[in-house]
Amino acid sequence: MGVRPSRGVILPNEESLLIHNSLCIMAGARPKEDMDMTVLRVMASRHSAFYSPLLGTIAGRFLQEEGFEPVYAPLPPGKTVAQLLVAGEIDVAQSAVSSSWGPLEQGQQPPTVHFAQINERDGFLIAGRRPDPAFAWDKLLSGGFMFVHGGQPQAMLAYAMHKQGVDLTQAQAVNAGTTANMMAAWRQGQGDYFHEQGPYPQQLEHEQVAHIVASVGEVLGPVAFSSLTATREWLQEPEARQFMRAYRKAREWVNTASAAEIARAEQGFFPDVDPRVLTQTIAYYQQLGCWNPSVTISRATYEVALDVFLHSRLITRRHPYEQVVVPPPEE
């Protein structure tokens, strides 16, 4: 399984978040029975409560029950999860089927495959400076629009706006960079509209500096937004089947447990977010239907994701489902 990462919890901000095991085990304080557990290195392309089915494998201790000592971290700048998976530096990652289309556009076989869905909705929300019960999407063109730039987040936003008859390229774009920088810039007064995943818009609303006015996911409907990815070789290992057992349990948990229970378990992942905000965020995603109980990436939602990327001209053709998606490991 590679080199064992250093023990401990490091939580300075969401960009450098590293969570080891159950969020509360510090160096020298691990139970004796944990000493022979298998390290499982989990990485997220983005860190948010939107990915609670994956976070729940750790927060709900489902991976630990399978004999894993999970280590979780967001993707470091300048890297891709595919690079780290192929290099053997991580075992499994949160990504998106769209990440495989770049190699296919170049006539190359993607180095990893996607084996289970995390979200089948876009989880981004749009907030404004003031309440707006009569919000219309063309208002996004009336002031500075701070949105997540590049790749899938921007493509999904552009497609949602297109469905509402609005062209994102006509917006007064504000690119503040990372989530932490976006939050800081908004608090300092930059921008009139703000686009991010939960719990960040909800936290700004809690601070009374923003008001949520729209949901990208409600406009787009079902789409293959985020998924679990690994190498084909790792998926043949016994650890893959153990992981999948834990993931199925976590997915059922985030669908059936109360939002408050899930938020309490996940709070260590979000030290700067008010517990009430985290609860509200998880309840919203449960209601939105992001976490369909099925773990399989459906062909229908995959095809919608292709529509999104073709609209933004990020791909030139429809790439076959079979070249990107495989069934979940059998238990």
C-alpha positions as CSV (number, residue, x, y, z in Angstrom):
1,M,0.0,0.0,0.0
2,G,3.0,2.3,-0.1
3,V,4.6,4.6,2.4
4,R,2.5,5.2,5.6
5,P,1.7,8.9,5.8
6,S,2.5,10.7,9.0
7,R,-0.1,10.4,11.8
8,G,-2.2,13.3,13.0
9,V,-4.8,15.8,11.9
10,I,-3.9,19.0,10.1
11,L,-6.7,21.4,9.5
12,P,-5.4,24.9,8.6
13,N,-7.8,25.3,5.7
14,E,-9.6,23.4,3.0
15,E,-6.7,23.5,0.6
16,S,-4.2,21.7,2.8
17,L,-6.7,19.6,4.7
18,L,-5.3,16.2,5.7
19,I,-7.4,13.9,7.9
20,H,-6.0,10.7,9.2
21,N,-8.4,7.9,10.3
22,S,-11.4,9.0,12.3
23,L,-10.7,12.8,12.5
24,C,-9.8,12.6,16.2
25,I,-6.9,10.2,16.5
26,M,-3.7,12.0,17.2
27,A,-0.1,10.7,17.3
28,G,0.5,8.3,20.0
29,A,-3.2,8.0,20.8
30,R,-4.4,5.3,18.4
31,P,-6.1,2.2,19.9
32,K,-3.9,-0.8,20.0
33,E,-6.3,-2.8,17.7
34,D,-5.7,-0.1,15.0
35,M,-2.0,-0.9,14.6
36,D,-2.4,-3.7,12.0
37,M,-5.0,-1.9,9.9
38,T,-4.4,-1.3,6.2
39,V,-3.7,2.3,5.2
40,L,-6.2,3.4,2.5
41,R,-5.2,6.7,0.8
42,V,-8.3,8.6,-0.4
43,M,-8.1,11.9,-2.4
44,A,-10.7,14.4,-3.4
45,S,-10.6,16.7,-6.4
46,R,-12.7,19.1,-4.5
47,H,-13.5,19.3,-0.8
48,S,-17.1,20.0,0.2
49,A,-20.1,18.5,2.0
50,F,-21.4,17.7,-1.5
51,Y,-19.2,14.6,-1.4
52,S,-20.7,13.2,1.9
53,P,-21.1,9.7,0.5
54,L,-17.3,9.5,0.3
55,L,-16.6,11.6,3.5
56,G,-19.1,9.3,5.2
57,T,-17.0,6.2,4.7
58,I,-14.5,7.8,7.2
59,A,-16.8,9.9,9.3
60,G,-19.2,7.0,9.8
61,R,-16.3,4.6,10.4
62,F,-17.4,2.2,7.7
63,L,-13.9,2.0,6.2
64,Q,-12.5,1.4,9.7
65,E,-15.0,-1.4,10.2
66,E,-13.5,-3.0,7.1
67,G,-10.0,-2.9,8.6
68,F,-8.8,0.2,6.8
69,E,-6.9,3.1,8.3
70,P,-8.1,5.8,5.9
71,V,-6.1,8.9,5.1
72,Y,-8.0,11.7,3.3
73,A,-6.7,14.8,1.5
74,P,-7.8,17.2,-1.2
75,L,-5.9,17.2,-4.4
76,P,-2.7,19.4,-4.2
77,P,-2.3,22.2,-6.8
78,G,-0.7,21.2,-10.1
79,K,-1.6,17.6,-9.8
80,T,-4.4,15.3,-11.2
81,V,-5.8,12.3,-9.3
82,A,-5.1,10.2,-12.4
83,Q,-1.4,11.0,-12.1
84,L,-1.3,10.1,-8.4
85,L,-3.3,6.9,-8.8
86,V,-1.0,5.7,-11.6
87,A,2.1,6.6,-9.5
88,G,0.7,4.5,-6.7
89,E,0.6,7.5,-4.3
90,I,-3.1,7.1,-3.6
91,D,-5.6,4.3,-3.9
92,V,-9.0,5.7,-4.7
93,A,-10.2,9.2,-5.6
94,Q,-13.2,11.4,-6.1
95,S,-13.2,12.7,-9.6
96,A,-15.6,12.9,-12.6
97,V,-16.2,10.9,-15.7
98,S,-15.3,14.0,-17.7
99,S,-11.7,13.7,-16.4
100,S,-11.3,10.7,-18.8
101,W,-12.3,12.6,-21.9
102,G,-9.1,14.6,-22.2
103,P,-7.0,11.5,-22.9
104,L,-9.7,10.2,-25.2
105,E,-9.6,13.4,-27.2
106,Q,-5.9,12.8,-27.7
107,G,-6.5,9.2,-28.9
108,Q,-5.2,7.7,-25.7
109,Q,-6.7,5.3,-23.2
110,P,-7.5,6.9,-19.9
111,P,-5.2,5.6,-17.2
112,T,-8.0,5.1,-14.7
113,V,-11.7,4.1,-14.7
114,H,-14.8,5.3,-12.9
115,F,-16.5,2.6,-10.9
116,A,-19.2,4.2,-8.7
117,Q,-21.2,7.4,-8.6
118,I,-21.0,10.0,-5.8
119,N,-23.3,12.7,-7.1
120,E,-25.7,12.6,-9.9
121,R,-26.6,16.3,-9.6
122,D,-24.5,19.5,-9.8
123,G,-24.1,20.7,-6.2
124,F,-23.2,24.4,-6.9
125,L,-25.4,27.2,-5.6
126,I,-25.5,30.8,-6.5
127,A,-25.7,33.6,-3.9
128,G,-26.3,37.3,-4.2
129,R,-25.6,40.3,-2.0
130,R,-29.3,40.6,-1.0
131,P,-32.4,38.4,-0.9
132,D,-34.1,38.1,-4.3
133,P,-37.3,36.0,-4.3
134,A,-37.9,37.2,-7.9
135,F,-34.4,36.1,-9.1
136,A,-34.0,35.5,-12.8
137,W,-30.8,34.1,-14.3
138,D,-30.2,37.1,-16.6
139,K,-29.5,39.1,-13.4
140,L,-26.1,37.3,-13.3
141,L,-25.1,39.7,-16.2
142,S,-25.9,42.8,-14.1
143,G,-22.8,42.8,-11.9
144,G,-19.6,41.0,-11.0
145,F,-20.1,37.3,-11.0
146,M,-17.6,35.4,-8.9
147,F,-17.7,31.8,-10.1
148,V,-15.5,28.7,-10.1
149,H,-13.5,29.0,-13.2
150,G,-12.4,26.2,-15.5
151,G,-13.3,22.6,-16.3
152,Q,-16.5,20.9,-15.1
153,P,-17.8,23.6,-12.7
154,Q,-17.7,26.3,-15.3
155,A,-19.0,24.0,-18.0
156,M,-22.0,22.9,-15.9
157,L,-22.7,26.5,-14.9
158,A,-22.6,27.6,-18.6
159,Y,-25.0,24.8,-19.6
160,A,-27.4,25.7,-16.8
161,M,-27.4,29.3,-17.8
162,H,-27.8,28.3,-21.5
163,K,-30.9,26.3,-20.5
164,Q,-32.2,29.6,-18.9
165,G,-31.5,31.6,-22.0
166,V,-28.4,33.3,-20.6
167,D,-24.8,33.3,-22.0
168,L,-22.1,33.0,-19.3
169,T,-19.5,34.5,-21.6
170,Q,-21.5,37.8,-21.3
171,A,-21.0,38.0,-17.6
172,Q,-18.6,40.3,-15.8
173,A,-16.5,37.4,-14.5
174,V,-14.6,37.6,-11.3
175,N,-11.9,35.0,-10.8
176,A,-10.8,34.9,-7.2
177,G,-9.0,31.5,-7.4
178,T,-9.4,28.9,-4.7
179,T,-12.4,28.5,-2.5
180,A,-10.7,30.1,0.4
181,N,-9.7,33.1,-1.7
182,M,-13.2,33.4,-3.1
183,M,-14.7,33.4,0.4
184,A,-12.2,36.1,1.5
185,A,-12.8,38.2,-1.6
186,W,-16.6,38.0,-1.1
187,R,-16.3,39.0,2.5
188,Q,-14.2,42.0,1.4
189,G,-17.0,43.1,-0.9
190,Q,-15.9,41.8,-4.3
191,G,-18.6,40.6,-6.7
192,D,-22.3,40.7,-6.8
193,Y,-23.0,37.0,-7.3
194,F,-21.1,34.0,-5.9
195,H,-21.0,30.4,-7.2
196,E,-19.7,27.5,-5.1
197,Q,-20.6,24.1,-3.6
198,G,-22.0,23.8,-0.1
199,P,-21.3,24.5,2.6
200,Y,-19.6,27.7,1.4
201,P,-22.6,29.7,0.1
202,Q,-24.6,28.6,3.2
203,Q,-21.7,29.7,5.5
204,L,-21.7,33.2,3.8
205,E,-25.5,33.3,4.2
206,H,-25.1,32.4,7.9
207,E,-22.7,35.3,8.2
208,Q,-25.4,37.6,6.7
209,V,-23.1,38.6,3.8
210,A,-24.9,36.6,1.1
211,H,-28.3,35.2,0.2
212,I,-28.7,32.0,-1.9
213,V,-30.8,32.8,-4.9
214,A,-30.4,29.8,-7.3
215,S,-29.3,26.2,-7.7
216,V,-27.4,24.9,-10.7
217,G,-28.4,21.3,-9.9
218,E,-32.1,22.1,-9.9
219,V,-31.8,23.5,-13.4
220,L,-29.6,20.8,-14.9
221,G,-31.3,17.7,-13.4
222,P,-29.6,14.3,-13.2
223,V,-26.1,14.3,-14.6
224,A,-22.9,12.2,-14.0
225,F,-21.2,14.9,-11.9
226,S,-18.8,13.1,-9.6
227,S,-17.6,9.6,-9.2
228,L,-15.0,7.3,-7.7
229,T,-12.0,6.4,-9.8
230,A,-9.1,4.0,-9.5
231,T,-6.8,2.0,-11.7
232,R,-8.0,-1.2,-13.2
233,E,-5.3,-3.0,-11.3
234,W,-6.4,-1.8,-7.9
235,L,-10.0,-2.7,-8.7
236,Q,-8.9,-6.3,-8.9
237,E,-7.5,-6.3,-5.4
238,P,-9.4,-7.5,-2.3
239,E,-9.1,-4.0,-0.9
240,A,-11.4,-2.8,-3.7
241,R,-14.2,-5.1,-2.6
242,Q,-13.7,-4.1,1.0
243,F,-13.8,-0.4,0.0
244,M,-17.0,-1.0,-1.9
245,R,-18.7,-2.7,1.0
246,A,-17.9,0.4,3.1
247,Y,-19.0,2.8,0.4
248,R,-22.4,1.1,0.0
249,K,-23.0,1.4,3.7
250,A,-21.9,5.0,3.8
251,R,-24.2,5.8,0.8
252,E,-27.1,4.3,2.6
253,W,-26.3,6.2,5.7
254,V,-26.2,9.6,4.0
255,N,-29.5,8.9,2.4
256,T,-31.3,7.6,5.6
257,A,-29.7,9.3,8.6
258,S,-30.7,12.7,9.8
259,A,-28.7,15.6,8.4
260,A,-27.8,16.6,12.0
261,E,-26.3,13.1,12.7
262,I,-24.3,13.2,9.5
263,A,-23.1,16.8,10.2
264,R,-22.0,15.9,13.7
265,A,-19.9,13.0,12.3
266,E,-18.4,15.2,9.5
267,Q,-17.8,18.3,11.5
268,G,-14.0,17.6,11.7
269,F,-13.8,17.9,7.9
270,F,-15.2,21.5,8.1
271,P,-13.7,23.2,11.2
272,D,-14.5,26.7,9.9
273,V,-18.1,25.9,9.2
274,D,-20.9,26.5,11.7
275,P,-22.5,23.2,12.7
276,R,-26.0,24.5,11.9
277,V,-24.7,25.5,8.4
278,L,-23.3,22.0,7.8
279,T,-26.6,20.4,8.9
280,Q,-28.5,22.7,6.6
281,T,-26.2,21.9,3.7
282,I,-26.5,18.1,4.1
283,A,-30.3,18.4,4.4
284,Y,-30.3,20.4,1.1
285,Y,-28.3,17.8,-0.8
286,Q,-30.5,15.0,0.6
287,Q,-33.5,16.8,-0.7
288,L,-32.0,17.6,-4.1
289,G,-31.5,13.9,-4.8
290,C,-27.7,14.0,-5.3
291,W,-27.1,10.7,-3.6
292,N,-29.3,8.3,-5.5
293,P,-29.1,5.0,-3.6
294,S,-27.7,3.2,-6.6
295,V,-23.9,3.2,-6.8
296,T,-23.8,2.5,-10.5
297,I,-22.9,5.4,-12.9
298,S,-25.9,5.3,-15.3
299,R,-25.6,5.6,-19.0
300,A,-28.3,8.3,-19.1
301,T,-26.5,10.6,-16.7
302,Y,-23.2,10.0,-18.5
303,E,-24.8,11.1,-21.8
304,V,-26.0,14.3,-20.2
305,A,-22.5,15.1,-19.0
306,L,-21.4,14.7,-22.6
307,D,-24.0,17.2,-23.7
308,V,-22.6,19.7,-21.1
309,F,-19.1,19.4,-22.3
310,L,-20.0,19.5,-26.0
311,H,-21.9,22.7,-25.4
312,S,-18.7,24.4,-24.0
313,R,-16.6,22.8,-26.7
314,L,-14.4,21.1,-24.2
315,I,-14.7,17.9,-26.2
316,T,-15.2,17.3,-29.9
317,R,-17.2,14.0,-29.9
318,R,-19.2,11.7,-27.7
319,H,-16.9,9.3,-26.0
320,P,-18.3,5.8,-25.4
321,Y,-19.5,5.0,-21.9
322,E,-17.6,1.6,-22.0
323,Q,-14.2,3.4,-22.4
324,V,-14.7,5.4,-19.1
325,V,-17.0,3.5,-16.8
326,V,-16.8,0.0,-15.3
327,P,-19.2,-1.8,-12.8
328,P,-18.5,-1.5,-9.1
329,P,-16.3,-4.3,-7.6
330,E,-18.4,-7.3,-6.6
331,E,-18.6,-8.0,-2.9
